[in-house]
Every structure is written in C-alpha cells, then in structure tokens.
Amino acid sequence: MKRRFEYISVFFLSFLTVLFIELQFIVDAVRTPKNTFYLGTVHWPPDYFYYLSQFIQGKSHVLSSTILYTGERLPLTVIGWQNVLAGRILTGILGLQVILTYQITVVLFLSFFLILAYRLLLEIFPKEAGKRMLSFFFFVTSTSMPLFSGSLKTGLKLSFYNYWYNTGNIFDRLGPAPNHLLASAFMAAGFLLSALLVKSNNSGGKRKKILAGLSVCGLLLASISPVEWGLLVAAVFGAAFIYQRKRFQPYYFAPFIALFLSGLPLAVYVKYIFYQEPYVKSSLWEATQQLAMTPYALFMGSGLVIIFALIGGWAFFRKTTFERLAGLFLIAISAFFYFSPTPDKLGLTNARFWPPAIYIFIAAGAAQGVFQIYQRFSKHQKIILIFLIIIYLFTIIPSDLAQQREEVLVSRAGNAFYYIPSDAYGAYIKTMEMTVPNDIILAQWPFNESFPALTGRKSFFGYNLYTINSAQKEKDIFAFFDGKMSPEEVKNMLAGYKIDYILGYPWIAKIDSYPFLKKVFQNNILALYKVLAN
C-alpha cells in the first residue's frame, strides 16, 4: 500500500514536471495569431531549428543526416541520430507533423529520464521511502535562487540567478532539448546498471543481460555526449577501485570495461566529426563559453539543495554502496573540471562538466541533509520538516514564476523565429513539392532558419555556426537582396555557389528583370524562382 502511494506520487510529480516543461509550447500554440503558423520554438531558435532539421530528415533516413544550412555537399553522419530516428518513426512512418514529432520526443525522453532517475534513487535508498520521495521531489523542482531588485517604493522586480547551461536551473536540467534529455537518461542508466551488475552476485545470465545493457548505454551516450560518457566512465572506475578494496571481485570493474570499450569508438568518431567543417565552428564557439564558476555561483544557480546536500553529504556518502561511491566520484570529478581552467586548455567549455544527472545524487544528499536537520530535534520533528520544505518552496516558487514570465508570458507575436505568416508556410510546402533534396535553395532571411527544418531542403545559408564561410556568403547574399549587384555579378554568384532556387519576397529589387531566373510560384508573401541553366 505504501509503495503504491509512492508510485502514484512519483507519477503525479513527473506528470507535473513534463507539463511544466511543455507549458511554453502549449501556451504559444494556443495564442497563435490569426493567419500565422506556429513554428513550435521552445529552445534557442537557431539550435531548435538545427535539431528540427535532423527530425525532418528522418523522412528519408533512419539514423544519419547532414547539415542543411550550407550549400556544400556534405557526407551523412550519425550526429543527431536520436532526432533522425524519432523523425523516421513519428514523421516518416506515422505521418505526424515534424513540430509535433519534436514535442512528443521531448515528452518521451524527459519521461525516460525521470523514470531512470527515480529507479536510481530506489537503488540509493532501497529501504527509505521518505528519503526517496524527497530526493525525487528535489530533483524535479530545484532551480536557481530568486533575485529581487528595486524597492517597496519604486516596486520590486522579480528575476532569478542564472548563467549559460546552468543545469541547476530546471529549464536547463530538464529543458526541451531531446539530445540533452536522452544523454541524461543514458547517464542515469549507466549508473543504475553498474550498481545492479556489482550487486548481481553469481547470476551469470543476469550479468550478461546487464553487461549488454551497459554496452548499449556506453555506445549511445558517447554518440550523443562524449563528455558525459567520459564522466560516467571515470566515476564508475573510481567507485569500483574503492569498492573492491573491501573484497576484491574482478566483476566490480566490468561496468567500467563495458562502458569504456563500447563508447570509445563513438567518442573518437564524434570528436573527429567536430574537427570538420562546419561542425568545427560550433566546437570553437563553445570552447569560448567558459563560466567563471565559484561555490557561491553554484549555490545561487542551483538553490537550497546545495546547502541541504552539504549538510547531509558526509552521512550520505559514508555508507559506501557502489552507487553512492559512483555519485561521489561524479561530483568530485565534475567539480574539478567545473571550477578549474582545465577544460579551457582542452578546448572544451567547463559548463558541460556539470551534467544534469549529477543532480540525482545532489538531490539524494539534500534529502539526507533535511532528515538530519529535523532528526536533531526530539520534539516536533514533523513541524520542523514541514518548515524546511516551506522555506525551500519560498525559494523555488518566485524563481519559477520569474522564469515562466520570461519563457511563457512574454508575447512573441511578430517574431519570425516563432510565428510566420500562413502564406509563408504554404510557400515552404510548395517549394518542397517543386524541388528535390539535392537542390540548394537560397531562402531569404529570416525564413532561411526555419525553412530547412520544415522541408528537409538545403538552405544556402542559415545558422552561422553550421554554414561554411558564413561571413562571405551573408555579405554576397545581402548585396543581392538589396539590389547592389549587377546582373552579371548576380549570375556569376548563383553559378559559383551552385544555387538552384531562390525563395524570397516577390518585391526583391531587380529580381524580375534577370533573364536567368524564372518565377515558378508566388503567393502574398513569398515567391520561388528557378535558376536557369546557362
């Protein structure tokens, strides 16, 4: 009966968490202005459209995709395979609209992560339901500390403490980015399966199944996030090294071996790909995003769970189970890279070394801390516990309100990265019908960002981190759209860049006077021009 209540509570918390994360999509979809089309944007728009362009390629591929934001012919890679596969199943086979496919994938991957987080907490606290439930509550609710500015006279302004990729913030830890959610789920699965393998006694058949699961986990995690794979491997090795000192058993190192050997080829492959154009631009940009991290910044970015975890840390990790040791090593290794200049020297951002899954262990330590505080009181323990939870709620609710105000309540009407005219979307679909996947389409800004994501067609330029020679291309293209090129210069540019079609406003300067362009479609917003062969 108690376990049933626990399951219902966890399900209810998980449902509310998914709803909380999906609220922006729901609200923006409901308030779509008349005669406009909602693009489903729930993430930083360029990244969102890049992910969506992988989903749409699932209509013609199973696991591989290419960059649709540059005119050059690039080989297929398995970067973003999870998005392509989801697109294959939900859009390619079931026929769902790609924007809906993205949101369904977010719900599924987030639910998968939450299930594995709870299952890992069940392993950490096998006989302490109260700590399990409080840990899970902390994990799905903890967020940045609120900030207040102004005065009572001038009016208080509510905001929240934050920084780039702050996984202590609920919108970064559990936010609607499918690749991040699935990587977090595989990381949690890696810790869970490692613990189960160490505890598997002499059951050979069970060990083989767990080892197979670990191998798949290592392979897939490395293909999505090599940094998180490396942290998982290092933490599991450290836990095995300490754990075996009690009684040496070779299979204590089996999780490390399985994760390392299965993931290494994919980690090397991903690293190789991100040394190539145009992926290298993304790598170089991210390497510059070094956070000036301090303990204070971590506390403000994560909230009271950090204080509670510090209070309960010694008691939590003193019980040397494998999964707790693994969590301790994860926190220690992550902290070393997060607070040191080492990632900068490696050409990586330190932000990636504090993964979302780390908060499963922080939440567990925080639950231990809360229990330690109230157990120090001989009387009124329940009142003290309720008081601590109320204090915690008074820190997260204002912050959540501030974040929802910025993410949900803000009006995006007129922003072409969120809504486009219905006729523009109709032009997208018509262009997709009139072209083939190998065609290169010069789409006018701002449509060049969303066009590839909804059609699967190559845009000549778009997201600058994934456009080869983006600066020169943008210079040439804007000169063309502004009518600052002679007919001969336009012709040479189109031929040199091998552009097949132009999708832009019908009133582009001089465009109807070029004999080498043929208008093949037009509506109230956009026109499609075919570039005629010489």
N, C-alpha and C positions, 0 to 999 in steps of 0.2 A: 504493500500500500504506500509506504514512504517512497520507494523507488518510482512508483507510478506518478506520485505528486512531483517528484524531481524531474522526471521526463517531461511532464506537462509544462512545468515552469521553464525548463530549458527550451522547449519548443516555442513557448509564448515569447520568451526573450529573443530567440532567434528570429521569429516572425516580425517582431517589432524592429529589430535591427535591420533586417532586409527592407522593411517598409521605410525606415528612416533614411537608408541609403538611396532608395528608389524614389523618394519624395520629390526631388528636383525634376526627374523625368516626368512623373505623373502630373505635377503642377504645371510645368511648361507645356506639356501636351494638351492639357485641358484648356489653357488660356491661349492657345494658338490663334493669332489674329486672323480675321476673315481674309480669304483669298491668299493665304500663305501656307507654306508647307514646313512642318517642324522637323528639323534635322536630327533630333534626339540627342543633342550635345549635352553630355553630363560630365565632361572632363575638359582639360585644357584643349581648346578646339583643334589646333594642329595635330596633337597627339591622338585625339579622339578620331579624327578623320583618317589618320595613318592606320590606326587599328581597324577602323571600319573598312578601309581598302583591302585589308587582308581577309576580312569576313566575306566581302563580295567576291573575292577570287575563289572562294570555296565552290562557286557555281561551276567552275571548270577544273579545279584542282582538289586534291584530297588533303595534302599536308604542306605543299610547297607554294610559294608565292614570290612575287617580285615587287620592286618599287614602282609605283605608278605616278610618282611625282617628278620624273625626269624623262627626257626624250630618248636617252640612250638605251640600247637593248642590253638588259642585264640578265644574268642567269637566275634561275629559280633557286631559292634557298628554303630551309625549313625554319627560318626565323619567323616567329609568329604562327607556328604550326597549329597551336591550340585554337587560334581565331579562324584559321582556314578550315580546320576540321569541323568546328561548330557551324561555320557558314555552309560547308558541304552538306551537313545533315539537316540543318534547320531551313536554310535558304535554297540550296541546290536540290535537295530531295523533297522536303516538306513544302517548299514554296513560300515560306514566310518572308515578309519584307525584311531587308537586311538590318534596318534600325531596330526592329522588334527582336531580331535574332541576337543582336548585341545585348539588349536588355535581359533577355531570357538567359543568356550565357552568364551575365553578371549575377543574376539570382542563383543560378545553379552553382557557379564556382564559389560564391560567397557562402551559400548553404553548405557546400562541401567543406570549406574551411572551418566554419563554425562547428560542424559535426565532429571533425577531427580534433579541433581544439578541446571540445568537451570530452571526447574519448581519451585524449591525452591527460586531461585533468582527472579523469576517472582512474587512470593508472597512477597518477601522482598521489591522489587521496582516495585509495580504494575503500577505506572504511570510515571516511569522514565526510558525510553528505553535506553538512553545513559549510565546510570549507570549499568543497567542490562547487556548490551553487554560488557562494560568494565570489569565488575565483572567476567563475564564468560571467557573473554579473559585472565584475570589474573589467574583465577582458572586453566585453561588448559595449561598455559605456564610458570607460575612462577617456579623457580628452584633455586638450590644452586648458590651462588656467584662464579664467576671465580677466579682462582688464577694464578699468573704469577711468575715464578722463573727464575733465570739466569739473563743475562744482554744482552744489544744490541750487545756487542762484542762477547760474547760466545753463544748468541742465547737465545731467550725467550722460555720457556717451559710453555705450557698452561695446566692447570688442573682445578679442581673445589673442593670446600669445601664440605666435606660430612662426615657422620658417619652412624652407623648401623641403619637401619629402619628410615631413615630421610624422613618423609612424606612431608617435604618442597621441596624435590627433586622430579622432575616429574617422574623419573623411579621407585621410591618407592610409590609415591602417586597414580600413575595410571599404575604401572607396571604389567606385565603379570602373576599375581598370582590370579587365579579365586576366591579363598576363600576371599582374601583381597578385591577384587573388589566388590563381591556380598555383603560382610559385609558393605562396604562403601555405597553401593546403598541402603541397608535396613536402614542404619542410616539416610541418607538423606531423605528417605521415611518417617521415623518416625517423623522427624521434620516437614516435609511438611504436613502429615496427622494430626499431633497435631494442627498445625496452622489452618488447614481447619476445624477441629472439633470445635475449640474455636470460629471460625467465622461463624459457621453453623446456627446461630440464632435459630429458633424454628422448623426447618425442621426435624421432628422425623425420617422419612425414610432415609434421607441423613445421619443423625448422626449414625444410626445403621450400614450403609454401611461403614462409616469411622471408626467406632469402630471395626468392623470386620477386616478391613484392618490393623488397628493398632495392633490388637491381633495377626494376622498372622505375621506382621512385627516384633513384640517383640519376638515371638516364634522362628522365623527363625534366627534373628540376634543373640539371645542368644545361639543358637545351633552352630553358627559359631565363634562368638567373644563375650564371656561374658563381657569382659572389655568394649568394645564399647557399648554393651547393657546397662551396668551399667552407663556409662557416659550419654547416651541418657535419661535414666530414671531420673537420678539426674537433668539434665539440664531442662527437661520438668517439673519436680516438682518445681524447683526453679522459672521458668517462670510463672507457674500457681499461686504460692504463692504471687508473686509480682503483677501479673496482676489482681488478684481478689480483691486487696486492693482498686481498683477504684470502682468496683461494684461487690459484691460477687455473683458468679454463681457456683453452685456445679459442673456443667459440665466442668468448667475450669480444674478440676482435673481428668476428665475422661481419657484424654490421658495417664496421669501418671499411673492410675489404670490399664488400659488395657495393657500397655506395661509391667508394673511390674508383674502383675499376669500371663500373658501369657508367659513371658520369664523366670520367676523364676525357674520352674521345669527343663527347659533345661539347665539353667546356673548351677544349682546344679548337674545335670547329667554330664555335660562336666567336671566340677571340679572333680567329683568323678572318672571319667574315667582317667583323667590325674594324679591321685594319684596311678594308677595301672601300673604294668609293661606291656609293655616297655614305655608307654606314659610318665611315671614319669621322665624318663631320659631327655626327651625334656623339661619338666617343670623345672627341676633342672638346666639344661643348660641355659635356657632363663632367669631364675632368676638371673644368674650371669652377664647378659648383661646390667649392669646399666650405663647409659650415664651420664657423668659429665656435665650436661646442665647449660648454662648461657644465659642471654639475647643476648650476643654477638654471641654465637654459634647458637642460634635460628635465628638470623638475617643472619648470613653467610650461614646457611643451607637452608634458605628459600628465601633469596633475598630481593629486594626492596619493595615487597608487605608488608613486616613487617613495614617498615618506613612509607609507604603510609597509612597503616591501623592505625598506631599510630596517625598520623595527623588527620585522619578522624574518629577515634574511638568515640570521645565524641559526635560529631554531628550525627553519625550513630546510636548509642545506646540511644541517648536522646529521640528519637522517640520510645516510649515504645509499639511497637506492640508485640504480643506474640512471633512471630518467631525471632524478634531481641533480646528479652529478653532471649529466649532459647539459641540463639547463644552466648550471653554474659555469661550466666551461663556455657555453654560448655567450652568456653575459660578459664573462671576463675577456674573451677573445674579441667580441664585438666592441666592448668598451675601449680596448687597446687601440683598435683602428679608428673608432668613432672620435676619440679625444686626442689622437696623435696626428702628426703630419705625414705618417707613413703612406696612407692612400694617395696623397698628392704626389709623392715620389714614385708611386707605382702607376701614375696616370689614371687613377680612379677617384671618384668622389667618395668622401667618407660617409655621406648620407646613406649609401647602400649597405653599410656595415651595421646598421641598426634595423634589422628586418622586422616586419610586422609580427612574425611568430614569436619573437622574443618576449612579447607582452603576455603570452600564455604563462610563462614562468614568472614574470614580474607580477602578474595578477595572482598567481598562486602564493607567492611570497607576501603579497599585500594582504591576502585573506588570512594567512598565518599571523601577520602583524596585528590585524584587527582583533583576532581571537586572543592574542597575547595581551593586548591592552585591557580588554574587558574582563579577562580572567584574573587580572590582578586585583580586582575589586571583589570582596567577599559578599557584598550585598548589591542588589540592583544591577546585576550583570546584564540582564536583558535591556534595561533602560540605557545603560552605557553603550551597548551595541547599537541600539536604535539611534542614540545621539551621534555616534560616529558615522552612521550611514547618512543621517540628515546633514551633517557637516559636509560629507562627500557630495551629496546631491546639490548642496548650495554652491559647490564649485563647478559642477558639470552642467547644470541646467542653464545658468546665464551664458556659459560658453557655447552650448548647443544652440541657444536662441540667437546668439550673435552670428554663428556660422550659418544657421538656416536663413537668417535675414539676408546674408550675403549671397548664399547659394540658391535660395528658393524664392524669397520675396522680391528680390530685385527684378525689375522689368527688363526684358531683353527684346522687346518689340522693336523692329527696325535694325536689329543686329543680324547681318547676313551670315554669321557663323552659327546662328541658332535657328533663324527662320529665313526662308527665301520665298519669293512670290510663287504661287502655284504654277504660273506660266513658265517660270524658270525651271521648276522641277519637270514640267511637261517637256521642255526643251532637252533636259538631260535624258529623259527616256527616249525621245525621238532620235537624239544623237546616238544613243546606244543601239537603237534598232538599225540605223543607217550606216553604222561603222562596224569594223571587226576589231578584235582585241589587239592586233598588232599596229593599228592606226595610232598616230600621235596627234593629239588634239590640243591646240593652243586655246585654252579656256581663259577668258578674261577675269581679272581679279574683281571681286572676291570669290567668284564661283570656282576658280581653279583649285581651291582647297577641298570643297565638298564634292565636286564633280566626279573625280576618280572613285571616291568612297561609295557613291551610289550607283555607279555604272560599271566599274571594273575596267574602264578605259584609261589609257595613259594620258595624263596631262603633261604638257611640255615643261611646265614649271609649276611649283606649288610650295609645299612645306620646304623652306630653305635648307633645313638640316638633311633633307633627302633629295635635294636637287643638285646635280653635278654642275659646277661652275655657275652657281645661282646668281651671283652678283652681276656677271656679264649678261646672262640671259635676261634678267629683270631689266637691265639698262636697255637692251635691244628691244624687248617686248613693249616696254612703256613708251619708247620712242615711236614704235609702230602704232600703238593705240592712240597716241597723242597726235598722229599725223605729221611727225617730224622727219619722216624718211621719204626719199624719192621713190617712185615706182620701181626703179631698177634696184635700189637698196632693199626694198621690201621683197622683191622677187629673189634676190640672192640670199637674203636672210632665211626665207622659207625653205629654199632649196638646200642651203647649208645645214640647217637644223633638221631637215627631212620631215617637216610638218605636213600632215595630210589634211587636216581640217582646222578651221578657226571657229570657235564658239564665242560670240561676243554680242555687244549691243548693236542693233541694226544701224544706229546713227554714228558708228565709228567713222572718224574723219577719212575721207577719200576712198573708203573701202569698196564702194560700188563702182569706182572708176577703174579698178585694176582688172585687166583682161585675163589675168591668170587665176582669178578667183570666181567661183560660180556659187551663187546663193542657192542652196538646196532645201532650206527650211527657214521659216520665220514665224514668230508669234509676237505678242505685245511686248515681250521683254528681251528675248534673245533671238539671234539668227545664226544659222550654221552655214559656213562657206567651205566648199571643197577646193583644195589647191589643185589646179590643173597641171598635168604633166607638160614639160616643155615640148 
